[in-house]
Amino acid sequence: MPAVRGESPAAAKPRAKTPASSKARPRAKKQGGAYSPAKLGAARGVGLSPVGALLAAGGVVAVALIVTMATGHRSEKAGASIASATGGSLAGLGFKLKAVHVQGASEIATPDILRAAQIYQDQPMIGMDLEALRQRVEQVGWVKEARVVRLLPDTLVLAVTERKRLAVWQNGGRSHVIDEAGRVISEADPGRFPTLPLIVGVGANEAAATILPEVAARPRLAERTEALVRVDGRRWDLRMKDGSLVQLPAVDEGAALIQLEQLDQRSRILELGFERIDLRDPAVVAVRPRDGVLPGQLVANGA
């Protein structure tokens, strides 16, 4: 059979197929969160160096932390998770305690507040338990209430409302500074507050908030009063600096003090001195002179 033009006998034979390689080329795996050379190369393409790209990513994390970690109990879990995930590396970025500001507290109360806070220099800011810190601060006698604010990267603010000092309470041979509610401010040294009024006796701390403003409203009486003594848990005696005594009734103390004020305006009795003025009966003011010769002087209805 004649050969076909343009085709050699060798070309007419079917070619053997090249056997497939037993080893397939591995496909490139997709890489997730790691900064691969390709990604860093992409960063170069937009004008960022590899170091700049890493710093930018770190900045995003820092901004997110500042927004979410300033205050609040929820942030503690988030902070702990972030600190755990980063192996504590955030502390290495500067998230350490450097400055503490105490707001609303007097100079004398601030050291006690800082001791109760139990914080220290370079303490990690992330994961700090702000609620527990607030509770510790509110255990201080000076403090009525407290608020804790974390300002990243390195500042803590302790904002407190301080209890107002009302009087020095003497009972059972011991003296205490009390606030307006009669609560003892245990950290306060009574010797440092000589200008506070002195109250004496069982229950005097609980009743002082009512009587002290009445006395303070009468400067001539207040400046001559040494102490207010609680009697039988129901009424007050005013012990004067010259040793005399003013006995107040169990009820309507304000009206009794008005009687005393009227008597003083007429006779200047607070200046002249007396042994005792008995105001327990609203109908009669009984005055005992200091010389002790007269059995007493009765002034009916303050006349």
Helices and strands as residue ranges (DSSP letters): H 37-45, H 50-69, H 74-85, H 89-92, E 99-103, H 110-117, H 130-138, E 143-151, E 155-162, E 165-171, E 174-179, G 190-192, E 198-200, H 204-216, H 219-222, E 225-231, E 235-240, E 245-247, H 253-267, H 269-272, E 276-278, E 284-288, E 297-300
